[in-house]
Amino acid sequence: MDLNSTPKEEDENESSFMERLKSAPWKSYCFQKDMIRPRSPYLPRHVYGFHPDIFDAYQNQSFPIVRARDLDGGVKHYSFDELMKMTDCLNSTTFLCYTVLGTLHRGTIHHESGRRDVLVKTWEFFLPFVWQSYHQPTRIHDELNLLRVSEIRSHPNVVNLIGFHCERRLAVVYDYVGGGEPRQLLHHIIPCDNFTWGDRMKVANEMASVLETFHNKGLVHSGVHSKTILLTEDKSAVVYDFGQFSYFKHRETYEEIVKNLYVYDRKYLDGPPWSMRCDIFAFGILLLELINKQQYPDLPLEIWDESIILNYDLKNSAVDYSFNINEKVALRITTLAIDCLKVKLDEQPTIGDIVRELKDLMLHFPPNKLQKISY
């Protein structure tokens, strides 16, 4: 903080910077060749492409694109050199996974007293351009605000924001999850036999708690997916990506809301709040993955309705037989997951309903299934 400025002036400076970031010229970022992802596992093939001639006008781009500053709450702006140094130039040796709209890298910050392990998430761009490209500056702006909301920042299952970069690229820096060796994505261990029933129910309860915190603040998560959850060494869930949070934050009607990973058909969304019901639907898919050891593809909602929901009724449990769970408990948790997929407002539970049901079900889990086994 400038010792010659008053607290009010400092607040105004931060507010002014955040507005400049939100309206930053997206082309100045996306026309840098190293910011382009030629393909993405999250987007359909018709958005893939690469057109080198489009970069000619931006070869002499001057930096910084947006002159940045540190933010309140101890959130530091790292220079481009610092970002490259901590991630070894964002190369394949530090790469952990693709996010919905970018990449996640492992990083290290060296200082006089030692080292600090971190995670670095970037936003990238796609050619030919799709709607994601135009709103990347808004996304980092919204995430910087989101992760400084006290209830979100203090939640043990949400990443802890410590820094960002916006002068040349768009990136945020989180405290490293769990320490030691890199933790696996939840998606990768869903089918594993040694990922126990107790571990799975712990993740389900933690993710329900995350959604409850968001919804109680009137916020939409829109990133509930086994591919956006990291596990710590004690198998606690940590959310590092927030899907279409930024778009849902700024849209009120169905026509304005960009389709979620799972929700595609207007007929399933016949009343507000659209986006919170998308969260519940996505949680239902996550719960099904956890209890039956299956990794589900991203399917249109009507296909879920026809091929998944109809496979279960009050006499059929979705719980994998290997867990040897009490039949009544298995049917109750199956019913909870399937009810989450019933997107119509009068049929779908609220996040409060889900939290209460999971807590009650925890009382019925056999103690021998709660034993931790390392994977």
C-alpha positions as CSV (number, residue, x, y, z in Angstrom):
1,M,0.0,0.0,0.0
2,D,1.2,3.5,-0.8
3,L,1.9,5.1,2.6
4,N,0.9,8.5,1.1
5,S,-2.6,7.4,0.1
6,T,-5.6,7.1,2.3
7,P,-7.5,3.8,2.7
8,K,-10.4,5.3,0.6
9,E,-8.0,6.2,-2.2
10,E,-6.4,2.7,-2.1
11,D,-9.9,1.2,-2.3
12,E,-10.7,3.4,-5.3
13,N,-7.5,2.3,-6.9
14,E,-8.3,-1.3,-6.5
15,S,-11.9,-0.8,-7.8
16,S,-10.6,1.1,-10.8
17,F,-8.1,-1.6,-11.6
18,M,-10.8,-4.4,-11.3
19,E,-13.0,-2.5,-13.8
20,R,-10.1,-2.1,-16.2
21,L,-9.3,-5.8,-15.9
22,K,-13.0,-6.8,-16.5
23,S,-13.0,-4.7,-19.7
24,A,-9.5,-5.6,-20.9
25,P,-9.1,-6.1,-24.7
26,W,-9.5,-9.9,-25.0
27,K,-7.8,-9.9,-28.5
28,S,-4.6,-8.7,-26.9
29,Y,-4.4,-11.9,-25.0
30,C,-5.9,-14.4,-27.4
31,F,-3.8,-13.3,-30.5
32,Q,-0.6,-14.5,-28.7
33,K,0.2,-17.9,-30.2
34,D,1.2,-19.5,-26.9
35,M,-2.2,-18.7,-25.5
36,I,-4.0,-20.8,-28.1
37,R,-5.2,-24.3,-27.3
38,P,-5.6,-26.2,-30.7
39,R,-8.0,-28.7,-29.1
40,S,-9.9,-29.3,-26.0
41,P,-11.5,-32.3,-24.4
42,Y,-14.4,-30.1,-23.2
43,L,-15.5,-28.6,-26.5
44,P,-17.0,-30.0,-29.7
45,R,-14.9,-30.5,-32.7
46,H,-16.4,-27.6,-34.7
47,V,-14.6,-25.1,-32.5
48,Y,-11.1,-26.5,-33.2
49,G,-8.9,-24.7,-35.6
50,F,-5.7,-22.6,-36.0
51,H,-5.3,-19.6,-38.4
52,P,-1.7,-18.2,-38.1
53,D,-2.5,-15.2,-40.4
54,I,-4.8,-13.7,-37.7
55,F,-1.9,-13.0,-35.4
56,D,0.0,-10.6,-37.8
57,A,-1.6,-7.5,-36.5
58,Y,-0.6,-8.4,-32.9
59,Q,3.1,-9.4,-33.4
60,N,4.2,-6.1,-31.9
61,Q,1.7,-6.2,-28.9
62,S,3.0,-4.0,-26.1
63,F,2.9,-5.1,-22.5
64,P,1.5,-4.8,-20.0
65,I,-2.0,-5.2,-21.5
66,V,-3.5,-4.1,-18.1
67,R,-1.1,-2.6,-15.6
68,A,-1.8,-4.5,-12.4
69,R,-1.5,-4.2,-8.6
70,D,-1.8,-6.3,-5.5
71,L,-5.3,-6.8,-4.2
72,D,-6.7,-6.6,-0.7
73,G,-6.7,-9.9,1.3
74,G,-3.0,-10.6,0.6
75,V,-3.5,-11.4,-3.1
76,K,-0.3,-10.6,-4.9
77,H,0.1,-9.8,-8.6
78,Y,3.0,-11.8,-9.9
79,S,5.0,-10.5,-12.9
80,F,5.2,-12.5,-16.1
81,D,8.8,-13.5,-15.2
82,E,7.7,-14.7,-11.8
83,L,4.9,-16.7,-13.4
84,M,7.2,-18.3,-15.9
85,K,9.8,-19.1,-13.2
86,M,7.4,-20.7,-10.8
87,T,6.0,-23.0,-13.5
88,D,9.2,-23.6,-15.6
89,C,7.6,-21.7,-18.4
90,L,4.3,-23.6,-18.1
91,N,5.8,-26.6,-19.8
92,S,4.8,-30.3,-19.9
93,T,6.8,-31.2,-16.7
94,T,4.5,-28.9,-14.6
95,F,1.3,-29.6,-16.4
96,L,-1.4,-31.4,-14.3
97,C,-4.6,-31.3,-16.3
98,Y,-6.8,-29.3,-18.6
99,T,-9.5,-27.2,-17.0
100,V,-12.8,-26.3,-18.6
101,L,-11.2,-23.2,-20.2
102,G,-7.5,-23.5,-19.7
103,T,-4.8,-25.5,-17.9
104,L,-3.7,-26.3,-14.3
105,H,0.1,-26.5,-13.5
106,R,2.2,-27.3,-10.5
107,G,4.5,-24.5,-9.4
108,T,7.1,-23.5,-6.9
109,I,7.8,-20.0,-5.4
110,H,11.4,-19.7,-4.0
111,H,12.1,-17.2,-1.4
112,E,14.8,-16.6,1.2
113,S,13.2,-18.7,3.9
114,G,12.5,-21.6,1.7
115,R,10.0,-22.6,-1.0
116,R,6.2,-22.6,-1.4
117,D,4.4,-25.1,-3.6
118,V,1.5,-23.7,-5.5
119,L,-1.0,-24.4,-8.3
120,V,-1.3,-22.1,-11.3
121,K,-4.5,-22.0,-13.4
122,T,-4.5,-20.3,-16.8
123,W,-7.2,-19.2,-19.1
124,E,-6.7,-20.0,-22.8
125,F,-8.4,-19.2,-26.1
126,F,-9.8,-21.3,-28.9
127,L,-9.9,-20.8,-32.6
128,P,-12.1,-20.3,-34.5
129,F,-13.5,-18.0,-31.8
130,V,-16.3,-19.2,-29.6
131,W,-18.2,-17.3,-26.9
132,Q,-15.6,-18.3,-24.3
133,S,-12.9,-16.2,-26.0
134,Y,-14.7,-12.9,-25.5
135,H,-15.2,-13.2,-21.8
136,Q,-11.9,-14.5,-20.4
137,P,-11.0,-11.2,-18.8
138,T,-14.4,-11.1,-17.1
139,R,-13.8,-14.6,-15.9
140,I,-10.5,-13.9,-14.1
141,H,-12.1,-10.7,-12.7
142,D,-15.1,-12.6,-11.3
143,E,-12.9,-15.4,-9.8
144,L,-10.6,-12.9,-8.1
145,N,-13.7,-11.4,-6.4
146,L,-15.3,-14.8,-5.8
147,L,-12.3,-16.3,-4.0
148,R,-12.1,-13.3,-1.7
149,V,-15.6,-13.7,-0.4
150,S,-15.0,-14.5,3.3
151,E,-17.3,-17.6,3.4
152,I,-15.8,-19.0,0.2
153,R,-12.2,-18.2,1.1
154,S,-12.5,-19.9,4.5
155,H,-14.2,-23.0,3.1
156,P,-11.7,-25.9,3.6
157,N,-12.7,-27.5,0.3
158,V,-12.2,-24.5,-2.0
159,V,-8.7,-23.5,-3.2
160,N,-7.0,-20.7,-1.4
161,L,-6.2,-17.8,-3.8
162,I,-2.8,-16.2,-3.1
163,G,-2.0,-14.4,-6.4
164,F,-2.7,-13.7,-10.1
165,H,-1.2,-12.4,-13.3
166,C,-2.9,-10.3,-16.0
167,E,-0.3,-8.1,-17.6
168,R,0.5,-10.6,-20.4
169,R,-1.5,-13.8,-19.7
170,L,-4.5,-14.6,-17.6
171,A,-3.6,-16.8,-14.6
172,V,-4.3,-17.3,-10.9
173,V,-2.1,-18.8,-8.2
174,Y,-3.4,-21.0,-5.5
175,D,-1.8,-22.6,-2.4
176,Y,-0.7,-26.1,-3.3
177,V,-3.2,-28.8,-2.5
178,G,-2.0,-31.3,0.1
179,G,1.7,-30.8,-0.3
180,G,4.2,-33.5,-1.3
181,E,3.5,-35.4,-4.5
182,P,0.8,-34.1,-6.9
183,R,-2.7,-35.3,-5.9
184,Q,-4.9,-37.1,-8.4
185,L,-8.0,-35.8,-10.0
186,L,-11.1,-37.4,-8.5
187,H,-12.2,-38.4,-12.1
188,H,-9.1,-40.7,-12.3
189,I,-9.8,-42.7,-9.2
190,I,-13.6,-43.0,-9.4
191,P,-13.3,-46.6,-10.8
192,C,-10.6,-47.7,-8.2
193,D,-11.5,-50.5,-5.8
194,N,-9.2,-49.0,-3.1
195,F,-11.1,-45.7,-3.1
196,T,-13.3,-46.8,-0.3
197,W,-17.0,-46.1,0.5
198,G,-15.9,-43.9,3.4
199,D,-13.7,-41.9,1.1
200,R,-16.5,-41.5,-1.4
201,M,-19.0,-40.4,1.1
202,K,-16.5,-37.9,2.6
203,V,-16.1,-36.3,-0.9
204,A,-19.9,-36.3,-1.4
205,N,-20.5,-34.5,1.9
206,E,-17.7,-32.0,1.3
207,M,-19.0,-31.1,-2.2
208,A,-22.5,-30.7,-0.9
209,S,-21.0,-28.3,1.8
210,V,-19.3,-26.3,-1.0
211,L,-22.5,-26.0,-2.9
212,E,-24.5,-25.1,0.2
213,T,-22.0,-22.2,0.9
214,F,-22.3,-21.0,-2.7
215,H,-26.1,-21.2,-2.8
216,N,-26.5,-19.6,0.7
217,K,-24.6,-16.6,-0.7
218,G,-26.8,-16.5,-3.8
219,L,-23.9,-17.7,-6.0
220,V,-23.8,-20.5,-8.6
221,H,-20.8,-22.8,-8.7
222,S,-21.4,-24.3,-12.2
223,G,-18.3,-26.4,-12.1
224,V,-19.4,-29.6,-10.2
225,H,-17.6,-32.3,-12.0
226,S,-15.1,-35.1,-11.0
227,K,-12.6,-33.5,-13.4
228,T,-12.6,-30.2,-11.4
229,I,-11.9,-31.7,-8.0
230,L,-8.5,-32.5,-6.6
231,L,-7.9,-34.8,-3.6
232,T,-5.5,-34.1,-0.8
233,E,-3.4,-36.8,0.8
234,D,-6.3,-37.5,3.3
235,K,-8.7,-37.6,0.4
236,S,-10.4,-34.4,1.1
237,A,-12.0,-32.7,-1.9
238,V,-10.7,-29.4,-3.1
239,V,-12.4,-27.5,-5.9
240,Y,-10.1,-25.5,-8.2
241,D,-12.4,-24.7,-11.2
242,F,-15.7,-23.0,-11.4
243,G,-17.1,-23.8,-14.8
244,Q,-19.5,-21.2,-16.1
245,F,-19.7,-19.4,-12.8
246,S,-19.0,-16.0,-14.5
247,Y,-21.7,-16.4,-17.1
248,F,-24.4,-17.5,-14.6
249,K,-23.4,-14.6,-12.4
250,H,-24.3,-12.1,-15.1
251,R,-27.4,-13.8,-16.6
252,E,-30.9,-13.8,-15.3
253,T,-33.0,-15.6,-17.9
254,Y,-32.7,-18.9,-19.8
255,E,-32.1,-17.1,-23.1
256,E,-29.1,-15.3,-21.6
257,I,-27.6,-18.3,-19.8
258,V,-24.9,-20.3,-21.6
259,K,-25.6,-24.0,-21.5
260,N,-24.0,-25.9,-18.7
261,L,-21.9,-28.9,-19.2
262,Y,-25.0,-31.1,-18.7
263,V,-28.1,-29.0,-19.3
264,Y,-29.0,-28.6,-22.9
265,D,-32.8,-28.7,-23.4
266,R,-35.2,-25.8,-22.6
267,K,-38.0,-28.1,-21.6
268,Y,-36.2,-29.2,-18.5
269,L,-35.8,-25.6,-17.3
270,D,-39.3,-24.3,-16.8
271,G,-38.8,-21.9,-14.0
272,P,-36.1,-20.0,-12.1
273,P,-33.5,-20.3,-10.6
274,W,-32.1,-22.0,-13.7
275,S,-28.5,-22.2,-12.7
276,M,-28.8,-23.5,-9.1
277,R,-30.7,-26.4,-10.5
278,C,-27.9,-27.0,-12.9
279,D,-25.6,-27.3,-9.9
280,I,-27.9,-29.8,-8.2
281,F,-28.2,-31.8,-11.5
282,A,-24.4,-31.9,-11.8
283,F,-24.1,-33.0,-8.1
284,G,-26.5,-35.9,-8.9
285,I,-24.1,-37.1,-11.6
286,L,-21.1,-36.8,-9.3
287,L,-22.9,-38.8,-6.6
288,L,-23.8,-41.5,-9.1
289,E,-20.1,-41.7,-10.2
290,L,-19.0,-42.0,-6.6
291,I,-21.5,-44.8,-5.6
292,N,-21.2,-47.0,-8.7
293,K,-17.5,-46.5,-9.7
294,Q,-18.4,-45.2,-13.2
295,Q,-17.0,-42.2,-15.1
296,Y,-20.0,-40.8,-17.0
297,P,-19.4,-38.8,-20.3
298,D,-20.9,-35.4,-20.8
299,L,-24.4,-36.3,-22.1
300,P,-27.4,-34.1,-23.1
301,L,-29.9,-34.1,-20.3
302,E,-32.6,-35.9,-22.3
303,I,-30.3,-38.8,-22.8
304,W,-29.8,-39.0,-19.0
305,D,-33.5,-39.0,-18.6
306,E,-34.0,-41.9,-21.1
307,S,-30.9,-44.1,-20.5
308,I,-29.9,-43.5,-16.9
309,I,-32.8,-42.4,-14.7
310,L,-35.1,-45.1,-16.1
311,N,-32.6,-47.8,-15.2
312,Y,-33.3,-47.2,-11.5
313,D,-36.4,-47.3,-9.4
314,L,-37.3,-48.1,-5.8
315,K,-36.2,-51.7,-6.3
316,N,-32.8,-51.1,-8.0
317,S,-29.8,-49.6,-6.3
318,A,-27.0,-47.8,-8.2
319,V,-24.5,-48.7,-5.6
320,D,-21.7,-51.0,-6.8
321,Y,-22.1,-54.5,-5.3
322,S,-18.5,-54.5,-4.0
323,F,-19.3,-52.0,-1.3
324,N,-21.6,-54.4,0.5
325,I,-23.8,-51.5,1.8
326,N,-27.0,-52.0,3.7
327,E,-29.8,-52.3,1.1
328,K,-31.9,-49.5,2.7
329,V,-29.0,-47.2,2.7
330,A,-28.1,-48.1,-0.9
331,L,-31.6,-47.4,-2.1
332,R,-31.8,-44.1,-0.2
333,I,-28.6,-42.7,-1.7
334,T,-29.6,-43.9,-5.1
335,T,-32.9,-42.1,-4.8
336,L,-31.1,-39.0,-3.7
337,A,-28.8,-39.1,-6.7
338,I,-31.7,-39.7,-9.1
339,D,-33.8,-37.0,-7.6
340,C,-31.0,-34.5,-8.2
341,L,-31.3,-35.4,-11.9
342,K,-35.0,-34.4,-12.0
343,V,-34.4,-30.8,-12.9
344,K,-38.0,-29.7,-12.7
345,L,-38.3,-27.4,-9.7
346,D,-41.0,-29.3,-7.8
347,E,-39.1,-32.6,-8.1
348,Q,-35.5,-31.7,-7.4
349,P,-34.1,-31.4,-3.9
350,T,-32.4,-28.1,-2.7
351,I,-28.8,-28.2,-1.6
352,G,-30.1,-28.0,2.0
353,D,-32.2,-31.1,1.5
354,I,-29.1,-32.9,0.1
355,V,-26.8,-31.9,3.0
356,R,-29.4,-33.1,5.6
357,E,-29.9,-36.4,3.8
358,L,-26.2,-37.2,3.4
359,K,-25.6,-36.4,7.1
360,D,-28.4,-38.7,8.1
361,L,-27.2,-41.5,5.8
362,M,-23.7,-41.2,7.3
363,L,-25.2,-42.7,10.5
364,H,-26.0,-45.9,8.6
365,F,-22.6,-46.5,6.9
366,P,-20.9,-49.7,8.2
367,P,-17.9,-48.8,10.3
368,N,-15.7,-51.3,8.4
369,K,-16.3,-49.4,5.2
370,L,-15.0,-46.2,6.7
371,Q,-11.4,-47.5,6.9
372,K,-9.0,-45.5,4.8
373,I,-6.9,-47.3,2.2
374,S,-4.1,-45.5,0.3
375,Y,-4.3,-45.4,-3.5
